[in-house]
């Protein structure tokens, strides 16, 4: 099973920290600004199945347009 989630938000609101926490179980000590798009992935066991969750996070701006 596979699930893709897109997280969209203004710069500096914590998208990178949220995805890092979900995938690594802790918040990062330091982060750098995401330019455009980045992603992380984690496999989660649900009801005896392995669900692969891919988180994409976007920063709308001159490089990314959301319509």
N, C-alpha and C positions, 0 to 999 in steps of 0.2 A: 504494500500500500504506500501511497505517496501523497503528500500534501504540500502545497506551496502557499505561503502567506506573504503578503506585501504590506510592509509597514511604511506609512508616509507621514512626514511631519516636518515642521520647520527645523532649521539648524539649531543645535544645542538643546533639544528637548529630551534626549536620552534614548534614541532609537538604537544606537550602537550598544549602549549599556544594557538595554532590555534584551537584545538578541544574544549578547555575550553571556548574560546571566542564565538565560534559558539553555544555551548550549554547553556552558562550562560550569554551571552551578555556583558561580560567584560573580561579583561585579568587577570590572577591570580597574586596576589602580590608576592607569593613565590611558587616555584615548586621543587619537588624532581625528581631525575633522574628516568626514566622509565626503568625497567629491563625486557627485553623481549617484552611482548605485554600488552596493556591496551585498554580500549574502553570507549566511552561515547555515550549517546543516546539522541535524541531530536525529538519531534513530530512537524512537520511544516505543516500549512494549505496551500494547493496548489489547486486552482480551485475548491474549495468546498469540497475537500477530505483531509483527514489527512494522511500525509506521515511520516512514522517513519524512521528516519535516524540514523543509527548506524555507528559511526566512530571508526575504529580500527587503532591504531598506533603502528608501529613496529620499533624497533631499531635493525638492523642487527648486529650480533655479535656471541659470543660463544653459546648463548642460542637460537638464532633465525637464521635459514638459509633460504634464499630466493632463489628459483631456477626457 
